[in-house]
Amino acid sequence: MMKKKKAIIIGGGGHARVISELLRLLDVHEVLGYIDNEDKKIAALPYLGNDSSLTDTYRPEDVFLINGIASADNVSLHFSVYEKFYKKGYAFETLFHPSSVVSESSVCGKGSQVLARAVINTNAAIGNNVIINTGAIIEHDCVIGAHSHVSSGSVISGSVTVGERTHIGCGSTIIQGIKIGAGCTIGAGSLVLKDIPDGTLAFGVPAKVQKKS
């Protein structure tokens, strides 16, 4: 019998609970518990304390980490958690839900998460620490920058580039060939027909740039 990997979830909110259920489904990890600033009572998982509790107790070579912090409209915490522990030598697990469809010609970076019914198509490149959330579609030849979050039900059409640390809101559609900059937020339900510059908020049908971040 293959020995299970030891893993710890970072975060105790809604996304962490989703990840906890996925880990039980995959059944390849011995999940030791989760860390957070407070005990959020994730079912069947022990609370291990805060960030210091992790670094004081578990060496990087002994555990894998799983980023359980998502973003409603801002990826800064999702990014900073990854960077903090990565610099300390910890490795983050890459997760694929069994119902996701991922092309063999695509590439997914370290610590990325592809959730239920998500699709990643031919020659797509997904950076480190990216969330491709429930039912999202990443079409052929897309590039999704590190630490970004493509929210549930979004459709990223062929040959789209999304910069690092960008949030694509639920149910958004990005048409083919569009370039979305780094540090952007695309509001839920938006239709993006034109390129979006770095560090901006855009939303609407069609999406319009509203303000600088």
Secondary structure as the mmCIF struct_conf table of DSSP 4:
data_model
#
loop_
_struct_conf.conf_type_id
_struct_conf.id
_struct_conf.beg_label_comp_id
_struct_conf.beg_label_asym_id
_struct_conf.beg_label_seq_id
_struct_conf.end_label_comp_id
_struct_conf.end_label_asym_id
_struct_conf.end_label_seq_id
HELX_LH_PP_P HELX_LH_PP_P1 MET A 2 LYS A 4
STRN STRN1 LYS A 5 ILE A 10
BEND BEND1 GLY A 13 GLY A 13
HELX_RH_AL_P HELX_RH_AL_P1 GLY A 14 LEU A 26
STRN STRN2 HIS A 29 ILE A 35
BEND BEND2 ASN A 37 GLU A 38
TURN_TY1_P TURN_TY1_P1 ALA A 43 ALA A 44
STRN STRN3 TYR A 47 TYR A 47
BEND BEND3 ASN A 50 ASN A 50
HELX_RH_AL_P HELX_RH_AL_P2 ASP A 51 THR A 57
TURN_TY1_P TURN_TY1_P2 PRO A 60 ASP A 62
STRN STRN4 PHE A 64 ASN A 67
BEND BEND4 ALA A 72 ASP A 73
HELX_RH_AL_P HELX_RH_AL_P3 SER A 76 LYS A 87
TURN_TY1_P TURN_TY1_P3 LYS A 88 GLY A 89
STRN STRN5 ALA A 91 PHE A 92
STRN STRN6 LEU A 95 PHE A 96
TURN_TY1_P TURN_TY1_P4 PRO A 98 SER A 99
STRN STRN7 VAL A 101 VAL A 102
TURN_TY1_P TURN_TY1_P5 GLU A 104 SER A 105
STRN STRN8 VAL A 107 CYS A 108
TURN_TY1_P TURN_TY1_P6 LYS A 110 GLY A 111
STRN STRN9 GLN A 113 VAL A 114
TURN_TY1_P TURN_TY1_P7 ALA A 116 ARG A 117
STRN STRN10 VAL A 119 ILE A 120
TURN_TY1_P TURN_TY1_P8 THR A 122 ASN A 123
STRN STRN11 ALA A 125 ILE A 126
TURN_TY1_P TURN_TY1_P9 ASN A 128 ASN A 129
STRN STRN12 ILE A 131 ILE A 132
TURN_TY1_P TURN_TY1_P10 THR A 134 GLY A 135
STRN STRN13 ILE A 137 ILE A 138
TURN_TY1_P TURN_TY1_P11 HIS A 140 ASP A 141
STRN STRN14 VAL A 143 ILE A 144
TURN_TY1_P TURN_TY1_P12 ALA A 146 HIS A 147
STRN STRN15 HIS A 149 VAL A 150
TURN_TY1_P TURN_TY1_P13 SER A 152 GLY A 153
STRN STRN16 VAL A 155 ILE A 156
TURN_TY1_P TURN_TY1_P14 GLY A 158 SER A 159
STRN STRN17 THR A 161 VAL A 162
TURN_TY1_P TURN_TY1_P15 GLU A 164 ARG A 165
STRN STRN18 HIS A 167 ILE A 168
TURN_TY1_P TURN_TY1_P16 CYS A 170 GLY A 171
STRN STRN19 THR A 173 ILE A 174
TURN_TY1_P TURN_TY1_P17 GLN A 176 GLY A 177
STRN STRN20 LYS A 179 ILE A 180
TURN_TY1_P TURN_TY1_P18 ALA A 182 GLY A 183
STRN STRN21 THR A 185 ILE A 186
TURN_TY1_P TURN_TY1_P19 ALA A 188 GLY A 189
STRN STRN22 LEU A 191 VAL A 192
BEND BEND5 LYS A 194 LYS A 194
STRN STRN23 ILE A 196 ILE A 196
TURN_TY1_P TURN_TY1_P20 ASP A 198 GLY A 199
STRN STRN24 THR A 200 PHE A 203
TURN_TY1_P TURN_TY1_P21 GLY A 204 ALA A 207
STRN STRN25 LYS A 208 LYS A 212
#
